[in-house]
Amino acid sequence: MEASAMETQDMDVLRFTTAGSVDDGKSTLIGRLMYDTQQIFEDKLEEIERNTQRDDEELELALLTDGLRAEREQGITIDVAYRYFSTPERKFIIADTPGHEQYTRNMVTGASTAELAVELIDARNGVIEQTRRHGFITSLLQIPHVIVAVNKMDLVGYSEERFREIVAQYEEFAENLDIQDITFVPISALKGDNVVHHSDKMPWYGGSTLLHRLENVQAETTRNQVDFRFPV
């Protein structure tokens, strides 16, 4: 037991933030990560099941993170909410930030300590103004790693062509950004495709799942350990 606790303490921590426009699925993605990695207590899960009002029987996973009453009533994230979860590979601190333009200041606050940003894009809408705004903020804050998660792929028939179009849109935009590392993952946060587990609905995608990328990206703390040199 003590050895296990020591191993947990020694694990490196990745701080990352969500980014993207309102309704792009940021809170649902965080809920999916926590749900599929079994980080949710049974009583909380039962509460979500009771409050889910969807007709397709999918859990409203965004309810796991939208904590303020105003957020639940409006169906949007207003304040920054910090969530914690871990896998055998790493511990994570997530800043769930708002996507609405009027709460951009809160997004900046949440992203200010992040080492990685997961920028969500609704596959139906592609790169829009708020996508660009959050991309510029990510660059200004010098966040070194960005995962562009093209979400709601289920609503575009899991189309490879649509995914490639959005990748091209973002790459053209990102030419003006100072970001060291950008990767793209096609996902459905609601359905769970390519978030924690590979999707059999997108056989054309041969890359990593979102979680695998989060587990293996070189965090600042890890990079400091690798680069550290002490003159004697």
Secondary structure as GFF3:
##gff-version 3
##sequence-region A 1 232
A	DSSP	alpha_helix	2	10	.	.	.	ID=ss1
A	DSSP	beta_strand	13	19	.	.	.	ID=ss2
A	DSSP	alpha_helix	26	36	.	.	.	ID=ss3
A	DSSP	alpha_helix	42	51	.	.	.	ID=ss4
A	DSSP	three_ten_helix	61	64	.	.	.	ID=ss5
A	DSSP	alpha_helix	69	74	.	.	.	ID=ss6
A	DSSP	beta_strand	81	86	.	.	.	ID=ss7
A	DSSP	beta_strand	91	96	.	.	.	ID=ss8
A	DSSP	three_ten_helix	101	103	.	.	.	ID=ss9
A	DSSP	alpha_helix	104	111	.	.	.	ID=ss10
A	DSSP	beta_strand	116	122	.	.	.	ID=ss11
A	DSSP	alpha_helix	129	140	.	.	.	ID=ss12
A	DSSP	beta_strand	145	151	.	.	.	ID=ss13
A	DSSP	three_ten_helix	153	156	.	.	.	ID=ss14
A	DSSP	alpha_helix	160	174	.	.	.	ID=ss15
A	DSSP	beta_strand	181	186	.	.	.	ID=ss16
A	DSSP	alpha_helix	210	216	.	.	.	ID=ss17
A	DSSP	alpha_helix	220	227	.	.	.	ID=ss18
###
